[in-house]
Amino acid sequence: MKQKIILKSNEMFLKHGFKSVTMDDIANEMAISKKTIYQHFENKIDLIEATTQYLFETISCGVDEIYAMDKNPIEELFIIKDFVLNKLKDESTSAIYQLQKFYPQIHKKLMAGQFDKMGDCVIENLQKGIKQGLFRPQINSEIIARLYFAGMSNLKDAELFDPKKFSPTTVQETYLEYHLRSICTEKGLTILEHFLNPTQS
């Protein structure tokens, strides 16, 4: 039952927001009593912590599996982008905003975990791209990795990227292209164009 509660809560939090969804909402959606939820979670904060940890671990495992496929580093980033967008397809723009505003400690912990995981992955991706001649050899991998993470962290900012004006998918895709064009060699740009315009390849 605990895992079922986490799965349903994850779905509802991403769709409606961490603040907007109440314990009553979750109980009603699952057709169970609040008492049942409280048998597994001390309070809503405890549930949100479990839910965000579940989401982080799910995405981290998926990213590890993608890296294990040993694709070229440009293709890796496109596969990861599609994977993450699919996992967060029901995410409302307000979800992360509400987490940051109303549950800052949980948000801070989540961001720290993401940086530890994503930072290492991006550095590995960059170094592999340099070895394969796809990324410029003079780039500073550690700085680029931090710039990439900093940018990714702000894509959910509704004030910067109003979802009514900018599709979240388009924002993600544009940012990935922006990142790659800044570090690719001519050889890398040829591969990038293949993913940006597959019908012309």
ROFI-90439 format. One record per residue (C-alpha): residue number from 1; x, y, z; residue in three letters. Coordinates in steps of 0.001 Angstrom, whole numbers, always signed. Layout:
BEGIN
NUM; X; Y; Z; ala
...
//
This chain:
BEGIN
1; +0; +0; +0; met
2; +2844; +2407; +793; lys
3; +4214; +2157; -2745; gln
4; +745; +2640; -4217; lys
5; +323; +5821; -2177; ile
6; +3696; +7118; -3392; ile
7; +2835; +6370; -7029; leu
8; -561; +8064; -6873; lys
9; +789; +11021; -4900; ser
10; +3606; +11456; -7414; asn
11; +1088; +11555; -10250; glu
12; -1160; +14066; -8481; met
13; +1635; +16310; -7192; phe
14; +3175; +16618; -10655; leu
15; -167; +17331; -12274; lys
16; -1646; +19760; -9756; his
17; +1223; +20945; -7548; gly
18; +2694; +19940; -4192; phe
19; +801; +22606; -2260; lys
20; -2483; +22285; -4135; ser
21; -2960; +18566; -3525; val
22; -4159; +17714; -14; thr
23; -4091; +14451; +1887; met
24; -7894; +14366; +1480; asp
25; -7468; +14626; -2293; asp
26; -5106; +11663; -2338; ile
27; -7342; +9597; -65; ala
28; -10416; +10342; -2188; asn
29; -8581; +9568; -5429; glu
30; -7422; +6219; -4049; met
31; -10736; +5459; -2339; ala
32; -9001; +4932; +990; ile
33; -9149; +6751; +4329; ser
34; -6637; +9378; +5414; lys
35; -5911; +7106; +8344; lys
36; -4496; +4558; +5907; thr
37; -2114; +7174; +4498; ile
38; -1026; +8205; +7981; tyr
39; -220; +4587; +8803; gln
40; +2638; +4890; +6303; his
41; +3518; +8604; +6408; phe
42; +3724; +10812; +9471; glu
43; +2460; +13894; +7642; asn
44; +2295; +15539; +4213; lys
45; +5932; +16645; +4358; ile
46; +6966; +13037; +4972; asp
47; +4891; +11982; +1950; leu
48; +6369; +14707; -279; ile
49; +9893; +13682; +723; glu
50; +9132; +10060; -170; ala
51; +7534; +11087; -3444; thr
52; +10362; +13351; -4596; thr
53; +12905; +10694; -3632; gln
54; +10981; +8125; -5679; tyr
55; +10924; +10447; -8693; leu
56; +14639; +11209; -8343; phe
57; +15560; +7522; -8100; glu
58; +13339; +6592; -11052; thr
59; +14912; +9191; -13305; ile
60; +18437; +8415; -12041; ser
61; +18026; +4710; -12804; cys
62; +16696; +5536; -16263; gly
63; +19651; +7833; -16967; val
64; +22085; +5115; -15820; asp
65; +20467; +2652; -18221; glu
66; +20797; +5147; -21073; ile
67; +24486; +5699; -20353; tyr
68; +24987; +1928; -20252; ala
69; +23773; +1797; -23883; met
70; +27070; +3517; -24803; asp
71; +25626; +5751; -27513; lys
72; +27589; +8703; -28834; asn
73; +27342; +11635; -26376; pro
74; +25057; +13737; -28587; ile
75; +22560; +10914; -29030; glu
76; +22779; +10207; -25278; glu
77; +21563; +13706; -24452; leu
78; +18645; +13465; -26873; phe
79; +17596; +10085; -25451; ile
80; +17842; +11435; -21894; ile
81; +15810; +14514; -22855; lys
82; +13036; +12328; -24314; asp
83; +13114; +10007; -21292; phe
84; +12810; +12836; -18755; val
85; +10062; +14595; -20733; leu
86; +8125; +11324; -20845; asn
87; +8497; +10772; -17086; lys
88; +7346; +14329; -16387; leu
89; +4679; +14491; -19099; lys
90; +1929; +15243; -16591; asp
91; +3963; +17828; -14701; glu
92; +2356; +21232; -14341; ser
93; +4620; +24271; -14380; thr
94; +3442; +25095; -10861; ser
95; +4608; +21783; -9382; ala
96; +8296; +22649; -8963; ile
97; +7422; +26274; -8190; tyr
98; +5179; +25154; -5310; gln
99; +7821; +22737; -4060; leu
100; +10424; +25503; -4008; gln
101; +8121; +28093; -2389; lys
102; +6296; +26037; +206; phe
103; +8744; +23186; +883; tyr
104; +12168; +24837; +376; pro
105; +14150; +22284; +2386; gln
106; +12820; +19400; +311; ile
107; +13465; +21353; -2889; his
108; +17023; +22151; -1780; lys
109; +17691; +18486; -984; lys
110; +16269; +17424; -4350; leu
111; +18400; +19953; -6232; met
112; +21533; +18864; -4363; ala
113; +20854; +15236; -5281; gly
114; +20223; +16183; -8888; gln
115; +23472; +18120; -9085; phe
116; +25501; +15256; -7581; asp
117; +23988; +12856; -10102; lys
118; +23684; +15102; -13133; met
119; +27037; +16842; -12628; gly
120; +28975; +13583; -12852; asp
121; +26909; +12388; -15815; cys
122; +27369; +15606; -17786; val
123; +31136; +15661; -17139; ile
124; +31359; +12048; -18305; glu
125; +29309; +12936; -21392; asn
126; +31536; +15936; -22160; leu
127; +34767; +13995; -21765; gln
128; +33502; +11224; -24003; lys
129; +32485; +13796; -26621; gly
130; +35963; +15353; -26548; ile
131; +37615; +11933; -27004; lys
132; +35344; +11188; -29969; gln
133; +36085; +14547; -31578; gly
134; +32460; +15696; -31250; leu
135; +33059; +18391; -28602; phe
136; +35756; +21070; -28664; arg
137; +38848; +19883; -26728; pro
138; +39475; +23260; -25072; gln
139; +36167; +23385; -23151; ile
140; +36322; +23266; -19345; asn
141; +34179; +20232; -18550; ser
142; +33518; +21110; -14909; glu
143; +32405; +24650; -15685; ile
144; +30288; +23583; -18675; ile
145; +28622; +20893; -16534; ala
146; +27680; +23511; -13933; arg
147; +26429; +25919; -16596; leu
148; +24319; +23144; -18080; tyr
149; +22842; +22244; -14697; phe
150; +22203; +25888; -13813; ala
151; +20311; +26352; -17065; gly
152; +18296; +23158; -16666; met
153; +17335; +24187; -13134; ser
154; +15744; +27390; -14393; asn
155; +13725; +25968; -17287; leu
156; +10771; +25425; -14925; lys
157; +10678; +29070; -13877; asp
158; +7194; +30183; -14926; ala
159; +8214; +33834; -14791; glu
160; +11045; +33284; -17260; leu
161; +9228; +30763; -19438; phe
162; +5491; +31415; -19230; asp
163; +3905; +28041; -20199; pro
164; +1095; +29916; -21955; lys
165; +3693; +31369; -24290; lys
166; +6415; +28724; -24344; phe
167; +5783; +24985; -24549; ser
168; +7869; +23183; -21874; pro
169; +8915; +20627; -24501; thr
170; +10058; +23370; -26880; thr
171; +11997; +25067; -24078; val
172; +13779; +21803; -23218; gln
173; +14612; +21081; -26852; glu
174; +15809; +24629; -27513; thr
175; +18050; +24546; -24435; tyr
176; +19626; +21230; -25482; leu
177; +20341; +22607; -28963; glu
178; +21788; +25790; -27402; tyr
179; +24064; +23715; -25159; his
180; +25310; +21463; -27937; leu
181; +25903; +24196; -30507; arg
182; +28171; +25956; -28019; ser
183; +30474; +22955; -27546; ile
184; +30312; +20897; -30775; cys
185; +33064; +20592; -33365; thr
186; +32155; +20528; -37066; glu
187; +31906; +16754; -36800; lys
188; +29607; +17111; -33805; gly
189; +27421; +19694; -35552; leu
190; +26865; +17271; -38437; thr
191; +25517; +14671; -35982; ile
192; +23484; +17331; -34170; leu
193; +21794; +18388; -37416; glu
194; +20780; +14765; -37943; his
195; +18824; +14791; -34680; phe
196; +17393; +18264; -35228; leu
197; +16286; +17517; -38802; asn
198; +15939; +13724; -39090; pro
199; +13780; +13917; -42236; thr
200; +16596; +15670; -44098; gln
201; +19224; +13084; -43202; ser
//
